[in-house]
């Protein structure tokens, strides 16, 4: 059982669309269940530890599940020996930055085996985007320009007043 396509660390600009691919090939006969899940993990303290990172991808622990800072994004289940699911993020925002984890649950021998791969998405401000504070309220829309008809009428009234 192995990943045939894994997501990789990437950097995107605010407003861009992002795609992460994850494909897995199970072992054994093709008539068992596979499940693929995408998770968003906000904390990435272990991200700097690249050495542990590579070995973490291989060994999966069953008791280690999502903590309070992980969010399940999507789940796809198939019966067969291959599974693939692309995570698509549209118009990314700085708040989308973080670790995305592809988890595969392999039920090939009656026991659920968990496999995981992770990738980090870094979001940079776009070329012409202005940095806003997250708490800042949206700017009020500009009032519509006055209708030209009213302006002309006012002017003609003023001119009449001046000529008297």
Secondary structure, DSSP 8 states (H G I E B T S, - for coil): -EEEE----EEEETT--EEEEEEEE-SS-S-SEEEEEEEEES--GGGG-HHHHHHHHH---SS----TTEEEEEEEEEESSEEEEEEEE-S--GGG-EEEEEEEEE-TTSS-EEEEEEEEEEEE--TT-----TT------------HHHHHHHHHHHHHHHH-
